[in-house]
């Protein structure tokens, strides 16, 4: 039974401010276009949910009962925007100077088999709400009538939000679409909710029944990687995936130990403080070296295949933990020189650096900080051109000599003033075909 709760003056102002960020006068344009075409228009899902939860409002996703494909270009024309249509899914995008609006025709969905994308056709607004994942995403505000606006609650979503509960609309929800389990974990983390007892039992039962077996690698990868962003509290989301049995979808031997969970959590905190030039951190690359550390190469290859990773991603995944473990050994060794540390850490990605900084061994962390703060910035004043001008014939030996000279600088063997003499002497000793006139 639908309940209609008028927006407070503060909520109305928040909605208007958010709409004006996309385009000034947007709400008026939606109202006039809706009434001219005779089709009800609603904003549904995240924006109304965030509005009643006092969270920052996300995108204004519009749902049109009737002909959304006509509404989108009409709205774009009224506001001087552009429209991109997706007829197969009865959706369109309206591009405006301040942002984008997704416009969808109200739809019915039919799942021919579990875990595949549904067949869709236009349908009434009530059916469009019924096809959604969780009750908290069924809240709606009808914009076509104009103010005063009200929250339309058809599935007791407001009560669920008040009680911090995440609830599916029907028992077959996770069988129809197992990615809803991943979205549920993401909503738990973002909104401070929790799957209710029935919903959690449905989720774990669907996983045990193998519903993910029919899910495409592309959809699994996309939803999983999205779940692991942003990296704040990433370890909590991984723990929930483990509790629900979802990690076993990647590998039946995969489990999240308490030690690895804590390590990933510390690494996420360290990643926030990385220098700007290496601060590009992806959640899955932060988590997987630790998460997959107990698996053999065959099992890791199986994970890469299940996610259909690109070749470069697959190769990185296969070597990431080995490279990380090697770096720990180098940093742990009491006789390691700055050049040894630089050689071990230089090829690593930012995620692996964050994991190193989160290691509990003081020597490892100390060496990693020294490289991060000082050693990696050491640059030669000497150039290959200077060696050519000194009479060295062109060849690969010039690059090798420059690398060795930089290592000498790192280790304090020479100063910047002694770089040229060091490189020339090195080239003479190597007698590798270099010629000095």
Buried (B, 14 or more C-beta within 10 A) or exposed (E): EEBEEEBEEEBBEBBBEBBEEBBBEBBBBBBBBBBEBEBBBBBBBBBBBBBBBEBEBEBBBBBBBBBBBBBBBBBBBBBEBEBEBEEEEBBBBBEBEEBBBBBBBBBBBEBEEBBBEEEBEBBEBEBBBBBBBBBBBBBBBBBBBBBEBBBBBBBBBBEBBEEEBBBBBEEEBBBBBBBBBBBBBBBBBBBEBBBBEEBBEBBBBBBEEEBBEEBEEEBBBBBBBBBBBEBBEBBBBBBBBBBBBBBBBBBEEBEBEEEBBBBBBBBBBBBEEBEEEBEEBBBBBBBBBBBBBBBEEEBBBBBBEBBEBEEEBBEBBBBBBEBBEEBBEBBEEEEBBBBBBBBBBEEBBBBBBBBBBBBEEEBBBEBBEBBBEEBBEBEBEBEBEBBEEEEBBEBEBBEBBBEBBBBBBBBEEBEEEBBBEBBBEBBEEEEEEBEEE
